[in-house]
Amino acid sequence: DPATMTGKVPSFSPGSTASSALPSYVALCLALQVHRLVSAQFAVTGPDRPTTAFAGGEAVLPCHLSPRMNAQTMEVRWFRFDHSAVVHLYHDGQDQYENQMSDYQGRTALLKDDIANGSVSLRIRDIRPSDEGQYTCLFQSLTFFQEASMLLQVAGLGSGPDISVEGHQDGGIKVVCRSSGWYPQPKAQWKDLRGQLLPSASEKISQEANGLFQTEIAIVITEESNQKV
């Protein structure tokens, strides 16, 4: 009786009318399977604008599933340039560090307080200029995966300018202004009290070992100019 087929595979004898019922049953099973696969699909969402972090501080990059669902049994992979450039990996219910990029070892954490609702965040400590760029967050279940990319920008607000007099040059007094700890590369200018730009005698910008920039700009002030800068 076709009405008794629900929940089990029916048995048919040769010569019965099962030949017409079997295709319908197979179609029903396929439809149910397709429904399960479709219902397991999701989208991954990250911030819609760049995240800015200060050099030496920390950055938090959020990522979540839509619709919200439990991601505790999924793989969550954060990477840079391709899947193998692992920034942080969560798999089998725990963090995995074997294939983590050496530049990020000891500096990352996956914030999983809300992972049951499909939301995680990547925290990166001791931010460096080399951390700037695109990051991708990938969620993968047994049947489906999806990812989202986001941009991290690094800023270094350098030290206050240090001004010193460094002797005579070209008939005047050489005054030098220095500042360090900047990112990206800064611009330095001399101005008079009215805000007008003054020509500099020299300017040098160098990159320090930590990737931050140091600037040094000099001006020669003569007795005739009577300038205040």
Number of C-alpha atoms within 10 A of each C-alpha: 9 10 5 9 12 9 6 7 11 14 9 13 8 7 7 9 10 16 12 9 15 16 11 12 16 12 11 12 12 12 12 12 12 12 11 12 12 12 9 15 15 19 14 20 19 18 14 9 9 13 16 16 23 17 26 15 14 16 23 18 22 18 23 25 23 13 12 15 15 13 22 19 16 20 19 24 23 26 20 18 11 10 12 13 15 20 26 27 21 19 14 11 12 13 15 13 16 10 13 19 15 12 11 17 13 12 15 18 16 22 15 16 11 14 20 14 17 21 21 21 21 19 16 22 18 16 20 22 20 13 19 16 14 14 18 21 27 22 23 17 16 9 10 13 17 15 20 17 18 19 17 17 19 21 21 22 14 17 12 11 14 11 14 12 13 12 10 13 14 10 11 15 16 18 20 20 19 19 19 22 22 22 21 15 15 16 11 16 13 15 14 11 9 8 9 10 12 13 12 16 15 11 16 11 17 13 15 12 7 12 16 22 20 20 21 19 20 23 22 22 20 15 9 8 9 8 13 9 15
